[in-house]
């Protein structure tokens, strides 16, 4: 058909013909249809709509540059056609033109004053896109502002989760600050499990929140048909699958790789299911070589990924993500394997109906704390895996390289700043106040966040230059620079995990004070397993006093470092073969339960009620409570609820 044949074709007829052509599987022909119609209808009042559809077809081709031209022309012809502006922004973002993309989205957000469903939807999309891209550009403040404006239009839990995470990353305290139309209860109801573990040491609320989050994230899923019952004793080799987005240069990848290498191939077949970013690195290559079968499920739907796992005959499926970035929780919801295990990637309960076990140790989950988990708790000697072959830069940096004073006591905490709370920072300021010849070495954030922390320090009488920020570097160099520190100070309530193991490996003592929750107790587990239980403090007062004592006694610090170095190669923390042996025994115990028909179901009893109870509490009050007072608080609240709405009994809160 030549161009002239389109002169009398209406735009409605064009759209119909384009749809038929698209359904017939001819995308290039659709592009030609729009191109020829546009050539013949320079003065058509709906030309902007043709340009928009033309741009959409080009974008799908994909011809992003052509799509940008088409969307730009559509927006020029009709400036109030906001769909063109939104799509133009997305196309610009795809080509790395983030600044122009944001300008178009903000123009939409500012231009829309009429209140109707369509304009509201466009404004919401514009502000969400703006927040997302600004965060990726480390423009955390403007990103937070964009998402706040978005939430003022309508509440959305996913946006609340993102907004809270941005405030945590910027150390904006208090994090849970309500604003127009969004109450504190709204923020608590929408918070993610990872953020909640960072803000409060309340394991019962964390359990209820995880269950609530799981329902919102995954929803109702029809699981696959269960596999046929096993014939007891018929399995000579168990098939174990690890699912993770982090089997690469990531804290999880660095830690888990030697464990995968050491599995007994006479008794286990090891599969890895990778769902992370598409980029190769040495850790990813080593992990591929460590397992029997590597499958990248990033491009597969949840259903296809689950079917692949089922086809592989996996017996035990290990979730190394939990509720973290790029997790594939819905794959587990489809139940492709008989047994699902929560381990290492997420230091808390999943609160799901399909994770049967969580792997812990006696420190992370003490006796009596099992009630804070939906999973059945199985304990290892030490919960966290470690790699004894980690690459450390051969040339150690000097203090001058890291802008640290040569003669100062260097307290450090190289956790991400999102873990830092006002309460912990206040404790650190008390320590610096009592040890004048000391500095605090923190992992760097944005210049604005670093300035905010220096201002906080200055307001408490601590010179701002006593805060030194470590900038990003390669992992081997990062691990090597730990040697410059004198003492690692743990965060609370979400403590140091792999960062603590790195410090201990490099001979730096780690001081911690565990709380009640899993995330707040991992560091105590690592310090104890490293043979340094005397660095586990019972209270914040003891923590501050011990940090001051060590900062004032260089000889005592030196003796602690010597103990660490002398015991490194024999301590429990870095005995990876022992960990693997116990891990494999746990796998066999799980399978024996499954064969016997005694696989324990997850316990989700009354969790909706506990979630409602916690939302109506001042959660910060739980922070400094003793365990007895904490249990009494929930017992009281549960009894109040029970008087109005009697509940079935459970083992979490005993009502006398």
N, C-alpha and C positions, 0 to 999 in steps of 0.2 A: 504494500500500500504506500503511495507516494504522499508527500507532505500536503498537496492540494486536497486530498481526500478528507483531511481533518478540518477543513474550513467551516463546514456546516455541522460538525459534531459538537453537541452541547457538552458542558463539563460533567453533567450527570451521566451522559452516555459514555464519556471518557472513563469515569470512575468504574462504571459497570464493566466496560470492556477490559480495563486494567485488572479488575478482580478475577474475571474469567481467565485471562491470560496467566495471571499469577498462579491460580489453582491448577492450571495445566502444566506447571513446572517450567515456565519460560521467563525467568526474572530479567534477563537482558531485553526481551521483547517488551516487557512492561516499561523499562527505562526508555526505550525507543518511542513508545506510545506517548508518554508525557513530553518527551523532547519535541516530537513533531507537532503535538497539539499546541505547546507553548509558542512554537515558531509561527503559528497561524493565528494567534489570539492575543496580540499585543494589547488591545484595548478592552479585553474582557474584564468585567468587574470582579470576577472570581479567579483571576489569574494567580493571585497569591495562594489560593488553595491548591491549584495545580502545581505551583512551585514547591509547596510543602510536601505533597505526595511524591513529587519527583525527587525531592531531597531524601525522603524516607526510603524510596526504592534504591537510590544511590548508596545510602548508608548501609543497606542490607547487602549490597553487591559483593564486597564492600568497596566503595569509592568515597572515602571520607572527605577528601578535598572537594570532590564534586558536590557532595551533600552540603558542605559548608557554604558553597556558592549559592546553591538552590535555597537553603534555609535563610541565608542573608537577604536574598532577593525577596522572598516571601515576607520577611519582617519589614523590609523597606517599603514594599507596596502597601502593607497594612500594619502599621506600628502597634496597634492594639490586638493583633493576632498573637497571643502569648504562647501558643503551642510552638510557633516557629522560633520564638526567642529561646524557649526551653530546649528544643531539639538542637538549635544552633549552639547553645552552650555545651551540650553533651558532645557534639561533634568536635567543637573546639578543644574540649578537655581531652578527647581521644587523641588529638594530635599534639598534646602537651601545651596548648595555649590556655593555661589556667586563668590568667589574668582577664583576658577578654571574655572567657566563659563566665566568670564570676560577675563581671560587669553586666552581662546580658541577664543573668538570673536576678541580680539585685534591681535591675530596671523593671523586671516583671513584678517583683515584690513591692517596689515603691509605687508602681503605676496602678496597681489594683486597689481601687477604693470601693467599688461596688460589692455589696454583700450578696453573693449567690453561690450556688454549689460549684459552678464551673470556675469562677474567679478564685474561690477559696482553695480549690484543688490545685490550681496553677500556682498560687502564692505558696502553698505548702511545699509543692515540688521544688519551686525556686529556692526556698530557704533551706530545705534539706540538702539539695545539691550544693548550695553555697557552703553550708557547714561541713559537708563531707570533704570537699576539695580544699577548703581552707585548713582543715585539720591535717590533711596530707601534706600541705605546704608548711607545717609547723606554725601556722598562724592560729594558735589555740584560743586566744582571747576573742578575735573576730569570729572564729568558728563557734565558740560558746554563745556569743551574742546572737548569731544567726539561728542557732537551735532554740535559744530562749524565745526569740520572736516567733519561731515556728510553733512552740508549745503554747504560746499565748493564743494561738488560733484554735487549737484543739489538742487535748491530751492524747499522747501516744506513748506507750511504755517503751518501745524501741528507741524513740527519740530521747525519752527520759534517761534510759541507760547510757546513751551516748553522751548526753549533756553532763551526767554525773561523772563519767569517765574523764571528760575534758577538764572538769573542775579539779578532779583528783590529780591529774597530770600537771596542773598548774599550781598545785598546793593552795587552792583557794579555800580557806577555812572560815567558817564551817562549810563543809561541802554541801550538806543538805539544807540549802537556804531557799525557803519558799518564795514565790513571786506571784504576780497577778494570775489568778485562775489555777495555779498549781500549788497545792498545799504540801506541807511536809509529809502528810500521810500519802498523798499521790506519789511523791518521790520514793518513799519507802516501798510502796506497792509495786513500783515499776523498776526498782533497782535490780541489777544483775547479781547472780551469786558471787562472781569474782569481786565486784565492787563491795558487796556487803561484807565479805570476809576481810577486806582491807579496812573497813570503817569500824566494825564492832566485833567484839569477842563474845558472840552469842550463838553457840552451836545449835540450840533448839530452833531459833529463828532461822539460822542458815539452812537447816534441814527443811523447815516449812517453806522457806523462800525457794529452795531448789525445786521442790515439788511443784510449787506454783509456777515457777519459770518454765519447768519442763512441759507443763500443760499448755502454756502459751506458745512456747517455741515449736513443739512437735505436734501438739493437738492429738486428735484421735486418729490412730493408725491401725489398719487391719494387718496383723502380722502374717508372715508366711506360715504355711502349714508346717507343724513341727516335724522333724525327721523321725523315722521309725525308731522305736525303743532299741537301745543297744543290747547286744548279747554280752552279758557280764564276762569279763576276761578276754574278750575277742580283740581288743585294741592292743597292738604291740607298740605302736608309735602314735602319740597324740599329735593332732594338727593344731598348732597354736597360731593365731593371727593377731598381729599388732596393727591397730589403726591409728594413724597420726598424720597431722599436717606438719609436724616438726622434726621429722627424721632427716635433718639437714643441719646447717650451721645455726643452731638454736639451742637454748639451754637444755631442752629435752633431748635433742639429737646428740649433743656433746656427751650427755650423761649415760644414755641408754645403749650406745653402740657396742661397748665391750660385752655387755650382758647378752646381746644377740649373738655375738661371736662365740660365747662360751657355752651356749646351750648344747646339751648332749644329743647329738644327731642319731644315736642309736635308739633313743626313746622319744624324740620329738622332731617333728617337721615344722620349720618356722616360716611363716608367711608374713610379709609386710605389705600393708595397704596404705599407700601414700596419698594424701589429699591436700598437699600444700602448694606453694608457689612453684611455678615452672622455671626453676633455675638450678643448675648443677653446681656442686661445690665438693670439696674433699670429704666432708663428713657424710654427705649423701652418697657419694661413691663408695665409701667404706661400709656404710649400712647396707647398700645393695649387695656388696660382696659377702656380708655377714650372714644374710638370710638365704634360705633355700629357694624362695620364690618372692619376687618383687612385683607388685601390681600398682600402677598409678591409676587411682579411681577419681582423680580430680575432674576429669571430663565426663564421668558417668553420672547418671541420675542416681538418686538414692535407691530406687528399685533395682536398677541395673547393677549397682555396686553390691547390694545385698544378694542378688542372684549369683554374682561372681563368687562371693564368699561361700554361699551355699553349695555351688558347684565344686568349689575347692575342698569341700568336706571338712570345714573348720569345726573343731570340737570346742575350743575355748577362744573367745574373741576379747582382746585386751583394748580398752579405751584409754589411749594415752593423751587424749585431748580434754575430755570432760566438757565443761562449758567455757571453752577458750576459742580464740579466733580460728575460723575455717574448720571447726569440728563437724563431724558427720553424725550427730546424735540420732537423726532419723533413721540412719542405717541400722543402728542398734535397736531402735524401736520396731523395726521389721523382723527382728529376731532371726537372723540368718544362721546363727550358731546356737547350740543348746545352752551354752554358758557364757555370760558376759561379765567382765571384770573391770572395775574402775581402779586405775593405778597411775600414780606419779604425775601425770600431766595436769591434774586438777586436785589441789589438796583440800578436798571437802567431799561431802556426800553428793551423789547425783539426784537423790530424791525421785528416782524414776521407777517405773514398774518392771524394768527389764535389765537392770544391772544387779546381778546376784551377789557379787562379792566386792569388797574393797580391801586392798592390801595395805597394811599399816605396820606398826610395831608397838612395843609397850609404852613408848614415850608419846607417839603421836595420838594413840588411842589407849589411854590407861584403862585398867579394869573399871567397869561401871559406866564408861563413856560410850559403850556400844549403842545405847539408846538414842544417840544423836545421829545415827546413820540408818538409812533405809536398807542398805546392803548388809550382808553378814560380814563381820570383820574377821579376816585371817591375818595373822601376824608373822612378819619376817624378823630376823635378828636386827636389821636396820632397814627401814622402808625405802630409802633412796639409793638408786644405783649410781655408780661412779665409774669413770673411765680412767684407768691407770696409765693409759697411753696418750693422754691429752698432750697436744703440742703446746709447748711453752716457749716463747721467744728466748733464744740463747743469750741475747744481749739484754741485760736488765736496764731499764731506764733509771736515770738519777732523779733525786728529788727536784733538782733544778729543772729537769725536763718537764716535770708535772707541776711546777710552780709551788712546790712545798718547801717550807723553811728547813734548812739542814739540821738545826738544833732543836726543833720543836717536837713535842709528843704529837704524833699524827693519829687521831681517832678517825676511823673511816666507816662509811656505809655505802657500798657501791651497788645498792639496790636501785631500781627505777624509782624516780621521785613520786610516782603515783602511789607508792606504798607508804609514803611519809604522812603522818598525821600530826595535828597540832599538839596532841598530848606527848607523843614521842619527841618532837622537836623541842618542846619545853624541857623535857628531861635532859636532852643534850645540852641545852643552854645552861642548865644548872651545873653540868659536868664541866663545861668550858669555863664557867665563872670560878670554879674552885681549882682549876688547873690552868693558871694564866699563861704558861708556856706551851699551850697546846693549840692545835687547829683541828677543824672538822673537814674531812675530805669526802665529798659527795659526788655521785654521778651527775653529770651535767644535764640540764634541761634547756629550754629556750632562754634567751637573755632576759625576757620579762619574768620568768619564773625564778631564775637565779637572783634577780634583783629583788623580787618579793621576799625571798628567804633572807637575803642580807638585811632588808629593812626590818623583818621580824627579829632578827638577831640584834640589830642595833637598838630596837625598842626595848630589849631586855638587857641592855648594858654590855653587849658583846660586840666588839669591833667587827664591822662587815668583812674586813679582809681576813678574818680568821675562818671564814668559810671559803674553801677552795673547791672548784668544780673540775672533775675529770672529764675530759672530752672523749668523744667516740674514737675508737681505734680498732685494729684487728683483734680477734679473740686471743691469739697467742701473746700479743703484746699486752692486752688487758690483764690476762692472768699473771703475766710476769711482773706487772707493776704493783701487785698486791704486796710484794716484799718491802715496799717503801712505807707501809703502814705499821703502826705499833699495836693497835688494838681495833678490832672490828666491833662496832656497836650495832646490835640487832634492832630491827623495827618491831613495832607491835601495833595492832594485833596480827598483821600479815607479815611474818618474819622472813628472814633470809633463808633460801633453800639452796639452789645451786651456787649462788653467790657465796654463801657461808662455806660450802664444800670447797670452792675455789680458794678462799682465804686459808682454810685449814690445810689444804694441799700445799700451799706456798709458805706454811709455817707461821701464819698470823693468828693469834688467839682470837676467839669470838666470844663476846659476852652477850648473854641472852636472858630474858625472863619470860618463860612460857605462860600462856593463858589457858583457856579451856578448849578453844577450837583447834581443829587439825592444823590449819595454816599457821596458827600461833605457837605450835608445839614442834614443828619440823626442825627448827634450828636447835632446840634442846636435844632432839634425837641425834642430830649430826654431831653436836659438841660432845655428847656423852659417848657416842660411838667412836669418836676420835681420841677417847681416853682423857677428856678434860671435864668431868662432871662438876668440878669445883667452879666452873664458869657459868653454871646454870643457877640463876638467882631466883629466890622465892618471891620477891616483891620488887616493885619499882624503887622503893627506898634502898633495898640491898643492891640493886642494879646500879644506881647512881653512886652509892658509897664505894662499891667495888671498882667502878670505872675510875673514880677519883683516886682510890688507893693505888691502882696500877699506873695511873698517869703520873703519880708522884714518886714512883719507885721503879727506876729503869732496870735495876738488877732483877727485880721480881718479874718484870716483863720479859727480860732476857731468858730467865729460867723457864718461863712458860713456852717461849719459842723453841727452846732447846728440847723440851719434852715433846712438843709436836713433831719436830724434825726426827727425833730418835724413834718415835712410835709410828711414824707415817706408814711405813711399809708393812707393819704387822697389825695395825689397829683394825677394828671391826668395820669402820667407815669405808675403808678402801680395800676390804677383802672381797673383791668382786666374785671370785670363784665360790666363796661361801654363800654369798647372796644368791647366786644362780642355783646352787644346790638346794637351798631352802625354797626358792621360787618354784623350782620344778617339783619339789615335794608337795607344795601347795596346789599346783596344777593337778597332780595325781590324786590328791585328797578331794578336790572339786569333782573330778571325773568319777571317783568312787561313789560320791554322794549321788551323782546323776545316774550312775548304773543301778544304784540301790533304790532309786526313786525317792530320795530324801533331799533333793536339791532345795535349799531354803528359799522361799519367795521373798521378795522385797517387802518391807513393812512400811506401809503408808498410812497407818491408822491415825485418824484425827488430825492429819497435817493441815487440812484446810482451816480447822479451828485454831490450831496453834499459830497459823499465819495471821488470822484475824486478831488474835490476842496480842501478838507482837506489834502489829500495826498501831495498836492503841496504847502502847507503852512508850515511855521515854527510854529508848534503847541504850542511850549513853550511860544510864544508871547501872547497867550490867557490867560496865568496864572494870570498875574497881572492886567489885563484890567478891567476897570469898565464895568458894564453891557451895558451901552450905546456904549462904544467903541467896545465891543465884537460884538454887533449887527451890528454896522457900518462896521466892518471888513468883516463879512459874506455878508452884503448887497453889499459891493464893489466887492467882489469876485464873487458873484452871478450875478451882473450886467455885469462883464467882460465876464463871460461864456455866458450870455444871448445875448450879442452882436454877438457872433459867432454862438451859437446854441440856438435859442429861445426856451424857456421852457414854459410849461403850468404854470399858476400862482399857488401858494400855500400860506398857512398862516404862513410858517416858517420864510421866509425872505421877508419883504415887500420892493419892489423896487419902489422908488418914480418916 
